[in-house]
Amino acid sequence: MAKKPVDKKPRGGEASEEDQPQLEMALFQGPLFDRVVDTKTHAKLIQSALVAAKEMVSDAMRRRAHTIQIEPREGRFALRYTIDGAPYPAAALPGPRGMAMVQVLKLLSGLDPTERVQPQFGGLQLEFADRKYEVFVESTPVGKAERLRIKIFDVKQSLQRPQDIGMPETIKDRIREITAHRSGVLAVCGPPDSGVTTLSIVAVHTVDPYLYQVFNLSDLRGRKLINVSDFVPEQGHDLEMSFDRIIRREADVLFLDPLKSPEVAQTIFQYANRLSFILEIPGNTPFEALSKLMEWVGVDMVLQGLRGILTQKLIRKLCKDCKQAYRPNPALLKKLGLSEQTTVLYRPPAPPAEDDPAAPTVEELCGPCGGDPYHGRIAALELLEITDGMKEVIATALTPEAVRRQMNADGQVTLQKDAIRLVAEGVTSLEEVQRVFAGGGKKRPVGKRPRPPGPQG
């Protein structure tokens, strides 16, 4: 989408009230999942908090936030936006106002605003700037209050296919090979809020639906799969009976809920010689996920049934309008493992020299970026394949260093290699890759942070 020019005030005085741009507001268009909102019973709640909730959501969306969190504190609520994976404190809400906003957003999402002891999940439809969105809302009890987490998805920008996340053909081809034999487990792992569920859905969509029968046994909480058949277990059937039914329907690949217990893991690996499985497993890194599987099902089952572990890191993309080219020196290219033929890399615009007051600021160099010259994110991917060499490491000397050495010996794609590929292609900067791999994923990006939303104080 093209960026809109930034309006500037005329010189010589303040802009008049008539000149002030009218801020567009989000339109709430009803709950998801065929739920019904009881507006009559909760008329007072709607009257007291609807406008404030709408202004808050609109403010977040103007700033491209994909997640909003309202967190209870002593006597107040803290409002936080997450933009391109980086958290920004947005406002401190007085206790009564924050509580009312939480309850009205729950109501609009088809949740019970009077239920404050049990977690709840719902969603609503929303329109903003002529685009349709689906908003998923999750409430979690925290002491005597509740935390509200709101995730915003652009309906037209659904991240489901390999090309949607920039998955390179090499990894796509390897996943297709792994899942092509009606046997084995492909696991997907990563830390919380790293897009693990989205990555697992993308992995499912690497399978060619015209060659293989793919079934879904996972609760996707409103998200939909393309060319994948939903399978509904019969009442009273356990997991083994469901797997037997799926096999009789000549299934090739089965997508499951995230793995959470040794018992379920053992059942899955017992069937891994008759079905291909794609699922999420606990673990911030492939090594942690591999260690957890070995603990749950044993080394022998891992060696027989596991085919690979997929993970990602989300890295901010440079703004195409204001990124600056530079010629890297040979020493840098050698350190990064890039070809000497690489003549140009890109970085964000540099701030002006302190001794040059006339030099343009970063904000002036790219006004629509607001001083933060990154826009959107892309995945750097890693696929740990269980090769013969990796099986020997697993059976004899499993350490993170040994796994990494074997991946390099096998020529497998690692997170670092794929991130450097994105740098070489001009998609992101070396500074951004260093920030992410230094554990700075939570660090606030350079530039101006969002203003606290005015109506909420």
C-alpha positions in Angstrom: 0.0 0.0 0.0 1.4 3.4 -0.9 2.3 5.7 1.9 0.3 8.9 2.4 2.2 12.1 2.6 2.6 13.8 5.9 0.5 16.9 6.4 2.5 19.9 7.5 1.2 23.0 9.2 1.5 26.3 7.3 4.3 28.5 8.5 3.6 31.5 10.5 1.0 30.2 12.9 -1.0 27.3 14.2 -3.3 25.3 11.9 -6.9 26.3 12.3 -9.4 23.8 13.7 -10.9 23.5 10.2 -7.4 22.5 8.8 -7.0 19.7 11.3 -7.4 16.3 9.5 -10.3 14.2 10.6 -9.0 11.0 12.1 -10.6 7.9 10.7 -12.2 5.6 13.3 -12.5 1.8 13.4 -15.9 0.4 12.7 -16.9 -2.6 14.9 -19.0 -4.9 12.8 -20.1 -7.7 15.1 -18.6 -10.8 16.8 -16.9 -13.8 15.1 -17.8 -17.4 15.6 -21.6 -16.8 15.2 -21.8 -15.3 18.7 -24.4 -12.8 19.7 -23.9 -9.6 21.7 -26.6 -8.7 24.3 -26.5 -5.0 23.9 -29.7 -4.4 25.9 -28.5 -6.0 29.1 -25.2 -4.2 28.9 -26.4 -0.8 27.6 -24.8 1.1 30.4 -21.4 -0.5 29.8 -21.6 0.3 26.1 -22.5 3.9 26.8 -19.7 4.4 29.2 -16.8 2.7 27.4 -17.6 2.1 23.7 -16.2 5.4 22.4 -13.0 5.1 24.5 -12.5 1.5 23.3 -13.0 2.5 19.6 -10.6 5.4 19.9 -7.9 3.2 21.5 -8.3 0.5 18.8 -8.3 3.2 16.0 -5.1 4.8 17.5 -3.4 1.4 17.6 -4.3 0.6 14.0 -3.1 4.0 12.7 0.3 3.1 14.2 0.2 -0.3 12.5 0.0 -2.2 15.8 -0.7 -5.9 15.3 -1.2 -6.6 19.0 -2.7 -4.6 21.8 -2.4 -5.6 25.5 -4.2 -4.1 28.4 -2.4 -5.1 31.6 -3.7 -4.6 35.1 -1.4 -2.7 37.5 -2.0 -1.3 41.0 -5.0 1.0 40.7 -4.6 1.4 36.9 -4.1 -0.4 33.6 -1.1 -0.2 31.3 -1.8 0.0 27.6 0.9 -1.4 25.2 1.1 -1.7 21.4 3.3 -4.2 19.6 4.4 -2.9 16.2 6.5 -5.1 13.9 7.3 -7.3 16.9 8.6 -4.4 19.1 6.5 -3.3 22.2 5.7 0.3 22.8 4.2 1.6 26.0 1.2 3.7 24.9 -0.7 4.9 27.9 -1.6 4.5 31.6 -5.4 4.1 32.0 -7.2 4.9 35.3 -8.5 1.8 36.9 -12.2 2.3 36.4 -11.7 3.4 32.8 -9.4 0.5 32.0 -11.8 -2.0 33.5 -14.7 -0.6 31.5 -12.7 -0.8 28.3 -11.7 -4.4 29.0 -15.3 -5.4 29.7 -16.8 -3.7 26.6 -14.2 -5.2 24.3 -15.0 -8.6 25.8 -18.7 -8.0 25.2 -18.2 -6.9 21.5 -16.1 -10.1 21.0 -18.9 -12.3 22.1 -17.4 -13.0 25.5 -19.2 -12.8 28.9 -18.2 -9.5 30.5 -19.4 -10.7 33.9 -17.1 -13.8 33.8 -13.7 -12.7 35.4 -12.5 -16.0 36.8 -12.1 -18.2 33.7 -10.0 -17.4 30.6 -12.1 -16.6 27.5 -11.4 -16.3 23.8 -13.5 -14.6 21.1 -13.2 -12.2 18.3 -14.9 -9.5 16.3 -15.0 -8.1 12.7 -13.7 -4.7 12.1 -13.2 -2.2 9.3 -10.6 0.5 9.2 -9.3 2.6 6.3 -11.6 0.6 3.9 -10.0 -2.7 4.8 -11.5 -5.6 6.6 -9.9 -7.1 9.7 -10.5 -10.0 12.1 -9.7 -9.2 15.7 -9.1 -12.1 18.2 -9.6 -11.2 21.9 -8.3 -13.3 24.8 -9.0 -12.5 28.4 -6.8 -13.9 31.2 -7.6 -13.5 35.0 -4.8 -11.8 36.8 -5.5 -11.6 40.5 -8.8 -9.7 40.9 -8.5 -8.1 37.4 -8.0 -9.3 33.9 -5.4 -9.0 31.2 -6.8 -8.4 27.7 -4.8 -9.4 24.6 -6.0 -8.3 21.2 -4.5 -9.6 18.0 -5.4 -7.9 14.7 -5.3 -9.7 11.3 -5.8 -8.1 7.9 -8.2 -10.4 6.1 -6.5 -9.7 2.7 -3.0 -10.3 4.1 -3.5 -13.8 5.5 -0.1 -15.4 6.1 -0.8 -19.0 5.0 1.3 -19.8 1.9 5.1 -20.1 1.8 5.4 -17.0 -0.4 3.4 -15.0 2.1 6.3 -15.2 4.6 9.1 -15.1 2.0 10.0 -18.8 2.5 12.9 -19.7 0.1 12.3 -22.5 -2.4 15.1 -24.5 -0.9 13.2 -24.9 2.4 9.9 -25.3 0.7 11.3 -28.2 -1.3 12.8 -29.9 1.7 9.5 -29.7 3.6 7.7 -31.2 0.6 10.3 -34.1 0.6 9.9 -34.6 4.3 6.1 -34.9 4.1 5.9 -36.9 0.9 6.2 -40.4 2.2 3.2 -40.8 4.5 5.5 -41.2 7.5 7.4 -39.1 10.0 6.9 -36.0 12.1 7.7 -32.4 11.1 7.7 -30.3 14.2 7.5 -26.5 14.4 8.9 -24.6 17.5 9.7 -21.1 18.7 9.3 -18.8 21.7 5.9 -17.2 22.5 4.8 -14.5 20.1 7.3 -15.6 17.5 4.6 -16.6 14.9 4.9 -20.4 15.6 1.2 -21.1 14.8 1.4 -19.1 11.5 4.6 -20.9 10.6 3.0 -24.3 11.2 0.1 -23.3 9.0 2.5 -22.3 6.3 4.3 -25.6 6.6 0.9 -27.4 6.0 0.5 -25.3 2.9 3.8 -26.4 1.4 2.2 -29.8 0.9 0.8 -30.2 -2.6 -3.0 -30.8 -2.0 -3.4 -32.2 -5.5 -0.9 -35.0 -4.8 -1.6 -35.7 -1.1 -4.6 -35.9 1.2 -4.2 -33.4 4.0 -6.4 -33.5 7.1 -6.7 -31.1 10.0 -7.3 -32.2 13.5 -6.3 -28.9 15.1 -8.4 -26.2 16.7 -7.3 -23.1 14.8 -9.5 -20.6 16.7 -11.2 -19.2 13.7 -8.3 -19.4 11.3 -8.9 -21.4 8.1 -6.8 -23.7 6.0 -6.8 -23.9 2.2 -7.4 -27.2 0.5 -7.2 -29.1 3.8 -10.1 -31.3 5.0 -11.3 -30.9 8.6 -11.6 -34.1 10.6 -14.1 -34.2 13.4 -13.4 -37.1 15.9 -16.5 -39.2 16.8 -17.7 -38.9 20.3 -16.0 -41.3 22.6 -13.1 -41.9 20.3 -9.6 -41.6 21.6 -6.6 -40.4 19.6 -5.7 -43.9 18.3 -9.2 -44.6 17.1 -9.2 -41.2 15.3 -5.9 -41.9 13.7 -7.2 -45.3 12.5 -10.2 -43.7 10.9 -8.0 -41.1 9.2 -5.8 -43.8 7.8 -8.8 -45.6 6.4 -9.6 -42.4 4.5 -6.2 -42.7 2.9 -4.8 -39.6 4.5 -1.2 -38.7 3.8 -0.5 -35.7 6.1 -2.2 -34.8 9.4 -2.1 -31.3 11.1 -2.5 -31.5 14.9 -2.9 -29.3 17.9 0.4 -28.2 19.7 2.0 -31.1 21.5 1.6 -30.7 25.3 2.0 -34.1 26.9 4.2 -37.2 26.8 1.2 -39.5 26.3 0.0 -37.7 23.2 3.6 -37.5 21.8 4.0 -41.3 22.3 0.8 -42.0 20.5 1.8 -39.8 17.5 5.2 -41.4 17.2 3.6 -44.9 17.3 1.7 -43.9 14.2 4.6 -42.1 12.5 5.3 -45.0 10.2 1.8 -44.7 8.7 1.1 -40.9 8.6 3.0 -37.7 8.2 2.4 -35.3 11.0 2.9 -31.5 11.2 2.5 -30.0 14.7 3.9 -27.5 17.1 6.1 -28.6 20.0 7.4 -26.8 23.1 10.9 -25.2 22.8 12.3 -21.8 22.1 14.9 -23.4 19.7 15.1 -26.6 17.7 17.6 -28.0 20.2 15.2 -27.4 23.1 12.4 -29.0 21.1 14.6 -32.0 20.3 15.5 -32.4 23.9 11.9 -32.3 25.0 10.9 -35.0 22.4 13.7 -37.2 23.6 12.5 -36.8 27.2 8.9 -37.6 26.2 9.2 -40.5 23.7 12.8 -41.7 24.0 15.8 -41.6 21.7 14.7 -44.6 19.6 11.3 -43.2 18.7 12.9 -39.8 17.8 15.5 -41.5 15.6 12.7 -43.5 13.9 10.0 -41.0 13.6 11.3 -37.4 13.6 12.1 -35.9 10.2 12.8 -32.3 11.0 12.2 -29.2 13.2 11.3 -25.9 11.7 11.7 -22.5 13.4 11.9 -18.8 12.5 12.9 -15.4 13.7 10.8 -12.4 12.5 13.0 -9.5 11.3 11.8 -6.0 10.4 12.0 -5.0 6.8 13.7 -1.8 5.7 11.4 0.9 4.3 11.8 0.8 0.6 11.4 4.6 0.3 14.2 5.7 2.6 16.7 2.8 3.0 20.2 4.0 2.1 22.7 2.0 0.0 26.3 1.6 1.0 29.3 -0.3 -0.3 30.5 -2.9 2.2 34.2 -3.4 2.7 35.7 -6.8 1.8 36.4 -7.6 5.5 32.7 -7.3 6.3 31.7 -9.5 3.4 34.1 -12.2 4.4 32.9 -12.1 8.0 29.3 -12.4 6.8 30.1 -15.2 4.4 28.9 -13.2 1.4 30.5 -13.2 -2.0 33.1 -10.6 -2.9 30.9 -9.7 -5.8 28.3 -8.2 -3.4 28.6 -4.5 -4.2 25.8 -2.9 -2.2 24.0 -3.5 1.1 21.3 -1.3 2.7 20.8 0.4 6.1 18.4 2.9 7.7 19.1 6.6 7.1 21.7 7.9 9.5 20.8 10.7 12.0 22.2 14.1 11.2 25.5 15.2 12.6 25.1 17.1 15.9 27.2 20.0 14.5 24.9 20.4 11.4 21.6 21.9 12.6 20.5 22.3 8.9 20.9 18.6 8.1 17.6 16.8 7.6 16.4 14.6 10.5 15.5 10.9 10.0 11.8 12.0 10.2 12.3 14.5 7.4 14.2 12.0 5.3 11.1 9.7 5.3 8.2 11.4 6.9 5.7 8.5 6.7 8.1 6.3 8.6 7.9 8.7 11.6 11.6 8.3 12.3 11.4 4.5 12.4 12.5 3.4 8.9 11.2 -0.2 9.1 7.9 -1.4 7.8 6.6 -4.9 8.3 8.5 -8.1 9.0 9.8 -11.1 7.2 10.9 -14.5 8.5 14.4 -15.8 8.7 14.0 -19.6 8.7 15.8 -22.7 9.9 15.1 -26.3 9.2 16.9 -28.9 11.3 16.8 -32.1 9.3 17.3 -35.5 10.9 20.0 -36.8 8.5 22.2 -39.8 9.2 24.8 -37.6 10.6 22.3 -35.8 12.8 21.0 -39.2 14.1 24.5 -40.1 15.2 24.7 -36.8 17.1 21.4 -37.4 18.7 22.4 -40.9 19.7 25.9 -40.2 21.1 26.7 -36.5 21.8 23.7 -34.2 21.9 24.7 -30.7 22.6 23.7 -27.4 21.0 27.2 -27.0 19.6 27.2 -30.6 18.1 23.8 -30.0 16.5 25.0 -26.7 15.0 28.2 -28.3 13.6 26.3 -31.1 12.0 23.8 -28.7 10.4 26.7 -26.8 8.9 28.4 -30.1 7.8 25.1 -31.1 6.1 24.7 -27.7 4.4 21.4 -27.1 6.2 19.8 -23.7 6.4 20.3 -22.0 9.8 18.6 -18.8 11.1 21.9 -16.9 10.8 22.5 -18.0 7.2 18.9 -17.1 6.2 19.1 -13.7 7.9 22.3 -12.8 6.1 20.5 -13.8 2.9 17.9 -11.2 3.7 20.6 -8.6 4.3 22.3 -9.4 0.9 18.9 -9.1 -0.9 18.4 -5.6 0.6 15.3 -6.7 2.5 16.7 -5.8 5.9 19.8 -4.2 7.5 22.7 -5.8 9.3 21.9 -3.6 12.3 18.4 -5.2 12.5 19.8 -8.7 12.2 22.3 -7.9 15.0 19.5 -6.5 17.2 17.4 -9.6 16.8 20.1 -12.1 17.3 21.5 -10.3 20.3 18.3 -10.9 22.1 17.0 -7.5 21.3 13.7 -8.6 19.9 12.0 -6.8 22.7 14.0 -3.7 22.4 12.2 -0.6 21.2 13.2 0.4 17.7 15.1 3.6 17.0 12.9 6.5 16.3 9.8 8.1 17.8 7.6 5.9 19.9 3.8 6.1 19.4 2.1 8.9 21.3 -0.2 7.9 24.1 -3.7 7.9 22.8 -5.2 11.2 23.7 -8.8 10.1 24.7 -7.5 7.5 27.1 -5.1 9.9 28.9 
